[in-house]
Amino acid sequence: MATFTHGDVSIGVDEDGFILEPTEWNEKVAAALASTEGVATLTDEHWKVVNYLRDYFLKFGVAPMIRKLCKETGCDLKTIYALFPSGPAKGACKVAGLPKPTGCV
């Protein structure tokens, strides 16, 4: 198990930098993980996507399909990539503290 440390945040991550224990996630962890994805500051629009991903994951145990993410947040795919340059799966899901998605997002 690798450890990611940023400031006073220290969490276990997998080889791709995804949090191993989603229950360790909080807003401070999100900001630290965002720094690894080229996101310096999490805006309200970032939080809208992150919170939707977390809520969906907690309810269904998986990340949503990209079409559902776009529809429910009102962010088109271009906007998602502007917010999270590495994309919805690698960037947004990582910042949201979800395990690495296996397919849909």
C-alpha positions as CSV (number, residue, x, y, z in Angstrom):
1,M,0.0,0.0,0.0
2,A,1.3,3.4,-0.9
3,T,0.7,6.5,1.1
4,F,-0.2,9.9,-0.3
5,T,0.8,12.9,1.8
6,H,0.0,16.5,1.0
7,G,0.4,19.0,3.8
8,D,-1.2,17.5,6.9
9,V,-3.2,15.0,4.8
10,S,-2.0,11.4,4.7
11,I,-4.0,8.6,3.2
12,G,-3.5,5.1,1.8
13,V,-3.8,5.0,-2.0
14,D,-3.5,2.4,-4.8
15,E,-0.9,2.4,-7.5
16,D,-3.0,5.0,-9.5
17,G,-3.4,7.4,-6.5
18,F,-7.0,6.4,-5.7
19,I,-8.0,6.4,-2.0
20,L,-8.1,2.9,-0.6
21,E,-10.6,3.6,2.2
22,P,-13.4,5.9,1.0
23,T,-14.5,6.5,4.6
24,E,-11.2,8.5,5.1
25,W,-12.4,11.1,2.6
26,N,-13.3,14.6,3.6
27,E,-13.0,18.1,2.0
28,K,-9.4,18.5,3.0
29,V,-8.6,15.1,1.4
30,A,-10.5,16.2,-1.8
31,A,-8.4,19.4,-2.0
32,A,-5.2,17.4,-1.6
33,L,-6.2,14.9,-4.2
34,A,-7.2,17.7,-6.6
35,S,-3.7,19.0,-6.5
36,T,-2.5,15.8,-8.1
37,E,-5.0,16.3,-11.0
38,G,-4.0,19.8,-11.9
39,V,-6.8,21.4,-10.0
40,A,-5.5,24.2,-7.7
41,T,-8.8,25.3,-6.2
42,L,-12.1,23.5,-5.9
43,T,-14.9,25.8,-7.0
44,D,-18.6,25.4,-6.4
45,E,-18.9,23.7,-9.8
46,H,-16.2,21.2,-8.8
47,W,-18.0,20.5,-5.6
48,K,-21.3,20.0,-7.5
49,V,-19.6,17.2,-9.5
50,V,-17.7,15.8,-6.5
51,N,-20.7,15.7,-4.2
52,Y,-22.9,14.1,-6.9
53,L,-20.3,11.4,-7.5
54,R,-20.0,10.7,-3.7
55,D,-23.8,10.6,-3.2
56,Y,-24.3,8.3,-6.1
57,F,-21.5,6.0,-5.0
58,L,-22.7,5.8,-1.4
59,K,-26.2,5.0,-2.7
60,F,-25.4,2.5,-5.4
61,G,-21.8,1.3,-4.7
62,V,-20.5,2.3,-8.1
63,A,-19.7,5.5,-10.0
64,P,-22.4,6.7,-12.4
65,M,-22.2,6.5,-16.1
66,I,-20.8,9.7,-17.7
67,R,-24.2,10.5,-19.4
68,K,-25.9,10.4,-16.0
69,L,-23.2,12.5,-14.4
70,C,-23.6,15.1,-17.1
71,K,-27.4,15.1,-17.0
72,E,-27.7,15.2,-13.2
73,T,-25.1,17.9,-12.7
74,G,-25.9,20.0,-15.7
75,C,-22.3,19.9,-16.8
76,D,-21.6,18.8,-20.3
77,L,-18.6,16.6,-21.0
78,K,-16.5,19.6,-22.2
79,T,-17.2,21.2,-18.8
80,I,-16.3,18.1,-16.9
81,Y,-12.9,18.0,-18.7
82,A,-12.4,21.7,-18.0
83,L,-13.0,21.1,-14.3
84,F,-11.0,17.8,-14.2
85,P,-8.4,17.8,-17.0
86,S,-7.7,14.1,-16.6
87,G,-11.4,13.3,-17.0
88,P,-14.4,12.1,-15.0
89,A,-13.0,8.7,-14.1
90,K,-9.4,9.6,-13.3
91,G,-9.8,13.1,-12.0
92,A,-13.3,13.6,-10.7
93,C,-13.7,10.1,-9.1
94,K,-10.3,10.4,-7.5
95,V,-11.0,13.8,-6.0
96,A,-14.4,12.5,-4.8
97,G,-12.7,9.7,-2.9
98,L,-14.2,6.9,-5.0
99,P,-12.3,3.7,-5.8
100,K,-10.9,3.6,-9.3
101,P,-13.9,3.0,-11.7
102,T,-13.7,-0.2,-13.7
103,G,-15.7,0.9,-16.7
104,C,-18.6,3.4,-17.1
105,V,-17.3,6.8,-16.0
